[in-house]
Amino acid sequence: MIKNKTILGALLLAAVFAAAPVAAQDHSAPAGEEAGEASSSHATIEIPKEPWSFSGVFGTFDKNQLQRGFQVYREVCASCHGMHLVAFRNLAEPGGPEFSEAQVKALAATYEIADPDTEAGVRPGLPSDRWPNPFANDRDARDANGGSVPPDLSVIAKARSTTQPFPWWILNYFTPYAEGGPDYIHALLTRYLDEPPAGSDVPEGKYYNEVFPGHAIGMPPPLQDGLVTYEAAEDGSTVPQTVDQYSRDVSAFLMWAAEPHLVARKETGFQVMAFLFLFAVIMYLVKRKLWSKVDH
């Protein structure tokens, strides 16, 4: 009995350590380059939680924000980063940016898609096509980006995360926090420093970022105030055209790209939990009824 308890205790302890969170890390650089440089500094960086519209059990995506985020991605990010899991037609699906079918068709037609079955080898894009990669292959991508291949952004919001100090991360086993990816992306885009802190060793061609592991990142600051011109929403409302707003919008868009059915999943989960609660109440009442005439 004592031996069995000892083994069980060891397994539980191993599980706790295995589940402990790790520092937010960016693996966009190839092994041996930026990743190797970053290995000298893996201290946990606390990233604040942002008030996303899709947070919580009843959270939903903001259509206007997703449309703005797509605009930021298209005008700024798409020159280096692909999104090969997203098709043009996805932009018209309910729960997403919800562009009209005519808008999606016109957007797709502005891109040339490689197609060996055509005489010219390329053709105008169709809504069924996936978002084209800005580079023909990884070699071209490395040549254009100092030896690094920019990561695909299709699921980047699920591939990145943040950490929480003990004991708060234990609560994730009961109320999982799924917005760590957008938190990380927003922090990464807004926490570049023009002048590195004294004593910081930033290699030539790198930029200092407070969030990126090792702080030396190959991507220059992609955003600046006034870079993207937003049009007023359908209700006439406007938002600031600032780095903070751009980063929030594109982070929300990338969260939708990574999990486009997030809202539907939440609705299904709520319905299942409501059914189970109602079923439990009915079973309790049935039990009371069946046993009410039994003498004790």
N, C-alpha and C positions, 0 to 999 in steps of 0.2 A: 504493500500500500504506500509506504513512504517513497519507494523508488518511483512508482507511478506518479505521485504528486510532484516529485522533483522533475521528472520529464515534462509533465504538463506545465509546470511553472517556467521551465526553460523555453518551451515552445511559445508560451504567451509573451515572455520577455522579448524573444526574437521577433515576434509579430509586431510588437509595439515599436521596436527600433526600425523595422523594415517599413512601417507606415509613416514614420516621422518625415516631415517635409524637408525638401532640400532647397537650397538657394535658387532664385530665378536665374536661369542660364539661357543664353542664346547660342544655338549651334549652327548659325548660318555660315560660319567660316569653316573651311575644310580643316581636317585634322592636321596639326603640325604648323598651322599658320596663326590666324587670330585665336583659334581655340587653344593653341599651345601657349600663346602670350597671356591669355586670360587665366590660365591655371594658377598663376601666382597670386590671384586674389579672388577667392570664392566666398568671401564673407557675405552673410545673409543681409540683403538690402531690403529694408522695410518699405513697401510700396502701399500708399493709401488706397482704400477702397473708394471707388467713384460711384456716384448715384446714377446708375444706368436705368433706363426705362424698362429693360427686360429683366431686372433683378427680381428675386423673390418668386413665390408660388404663382402670383397673378400677374407677373411682369409681361409686357408685350413690346415688340419692336415698334419704334416710332418711324412711320413711313417717310416722313419728311427728312428725318435724320439719316435714314438709309440712303435716300436719294442724294443728299449732300455728301455722305461718305463715299458713295460710288463716284461722284464727281471728283472728289479729292484723289481717290485711287486712280481714276482714269487719267487725270491731268498731271499727277505727280508720281504716283507709285508705279504705274503700269509701264513706264519707260525702262524699268529695271526688273520688276517682279511680275511673274506670271500668276495665273490663277486657273490651272488646267482642269480643276474639278467643277468649275462653274460654267454653265452654258449661257449664251445670250438670253434664251427663253426663260431661264430661271429668274431673270430680273422682272418678269411680268407675273410671277406666281403670287397668290394671296399670302399675306404675312411678310412679304419682303418689300423691296422698293416699289413694287406694283406699278412699273411703267406700263403704258398701254402697248398692245401688240404692234401697233403701227410704229411707236417709238423704238421698240426693240428691233423690229425689222429694219428700220432706217439706220439704227446704230450698227447692227451687224454688217450692213452693206458697205459701211465705211472702211471695213478691214478686208485685207486680202488673205485668203486661206489657201495653204498649199494643198493641191489636189492633182495627183499624177494622172487621173483619168481625163483631165481637161487638156485641150490642145496647148494652152499656154502654161500649164502646170500650176496655175493659181486661178482663183475665182473669187467673186465677192462673197462675203460671209453670209450665212443664213442663221436664223434664230436657233436652229438645232446645233450649230457649231459651238465648240467650247472656246473659252477666251484664249486668244493666241499668245504664245510666249514671245517676249520681245527679242529673244536670241534664238538663232537656228539650232544651236547645240551648246553644251557646257563649255566647250573650248572658247567659243565666241564670248560667252558670258564671262569667263575668267579673264580673257584679254581686255575686256571693256571695264572690268571692275578690280583691277589690281591683283588678280589671282584668285579672287573669291567668286563663288557662284551665288548670286542673290537668292534667298529662299523663296519657294513658291508660297503664295499667301492664301491658298485655298482653305487650309485648316490651321493657319498660324495661331489663331485665337484659341484653339484647343491644345496646341502644342506648347504654348507658353503658359506660365502660371506665376503666382506670387506665393510668398510664405507668410505664415502667421505664427506669432510667438506662442509658446506653451503657456497655458493649456488650451488656448482658443482653437487650435487646429483639431483638437479632439472632437469638437462640436461638428466638424465636417462629416463625421460618420453618421450624424443624425440629421443635419441640415447642410448638405453639401453646398459649398460656395463655388459656383461655376463661372464667376465673372473675373477670375484671376488673369485670364488671357488678355481681355480688353484693358484691365488695369495696367498690366505690364506694357502693352503697346502704347497706351497713352503716356505712361511715365517715360518710356524710352524716347518718344518723339518730342517730349517737352523738357527733357533734362540734359540737354547739351550745354557745355560751358565754353564760352569763347576763350577764356584763360584757364588752363588746368591749375589746380591747387599746387602750391609750392611743394616740390619734391616728387611730383608725379612724372613718370617716365612715359611719354606718349611718342611712339615711333613716328618717323616721318610718313606722311600720307594717312595718318590716323587722326581720329577726333576724340575728344574727351567727352564721355557720357557717364553720368552718375549712376545709371541703372545697369548698363551693359557690364557683364562680368569681366573684370580686368580693366574696365573703363576705357580701353582703347578700341574704338570701333571704326571699321573701314568706310561705313556709310556716312557721307557728310550730312549735316542738318538738312532734311528734305523740305521743311516747312518754314515759312516766314509770314508775318502779318500781311494781309492783302494779296497773297499769292494766287488764291482762287476766288473768283467772283461768284458769289451766291445770288441767285434770283429770289425774289420774295416767294413765300409759300402760297398755296391756293387761298388761304385765309388772309393773306396780306402780311403775315408776320415775318420778321427778319431776325437773323442771329448775327453776332459779331464775327467779323472775318479776321480771326486771330489764330495764332498757332494753337492755343489751347482748344478752341472750338473745332478747328480742322482735325486735330488729333482725336478728339472725342467722336467726331462724326465718322472718321475712317475706321476707328476702333470698333464702333458699333456695327458698321458695314461688314467688317471682317468677321465679327462674331456671327452675324447672320450667314455669311458665306460658309463658315465652318459648321453651323448648325441651323440650317434654314427651317427645320421643322420644330424648333424649340418651343414655340407657342402651342402647337398642336400636341406636343409631348406633355407639356404642363397641363393642358386641358384634359387629356386622357388620364393622366395620373390623378388629377383631382376627382374625376368621375369615378375612377376605381376606388379611391379612398372613401368617397362618399357612399358608394355601393357597399363596401365592406363594413362601414360603420352602421348603415341601415340594416344590413344582413345580421350583424351581431345583435342589434337591438331586437330584431324579430325573433332570432333564436333564443334570446333570453326570455322574451315574453312567452314563447312556445313552451320553454322549459318550465316556467312558472305555472302555466296552465296545466301541463301534463302532470306535474307533481303536487298540484294544489289539493287533490283529494287523497293523497297518500298520508296515512297516519304515521306520526313520528314516534 
